[in-house]
Amino acid sequence: MSETDKINKQISKPEFRNIGLFDLIRYRFPFASIVSILHRASGALIFLLIPLILWLLDQSLLSENSFDIFKDAVSHWYVKLILLVLIWAYLHHFCAGIRHLFLDLDIGVSKLQSRKSAALVLLISPVLMVPIALKMFGVF
């Protein structure tokens, strides 16, 4: 065995096994992966619902009667929950997008800073949604 073969054996890459579907339940995702998955999901949700949102806006602006119908529909608690999910999706997508812009500028790319910024995104988006939810459900 040559000297390079010995060195290559010593420096061999570690073996990783694929994570199965049932392993995902036990797997502890880091904050950055949770933010990334939610960023993609919220972006897809916003993209898919843009036609519906624009149609509802168009219908609400047709006349005073159509606005009253829209206002009555939005007064139900389950419609408010759907709207809150959309608002959360927008807020999370916005905050995660700002985080990704900073990462693209090489700001906060170290492991610790990236973990902190991901945790911050997971904290800020619900905090921004709380006043909107309180206003929507008539607390103030």
TAVEN-V547277 format. One record per helix or strand of 3 or more residues. SS is the DSSP state (hx for helix, st for strand). FROM is the first residue (numbers start at 1). TO is the last residue. If there is no record, write none. Layout:
SS:FROM:TO
SS:FROM:TO
This chain:
hx:3:10
hx:23:26
hx:31:60
hx:64:74
hx:77:104
hx:111:136
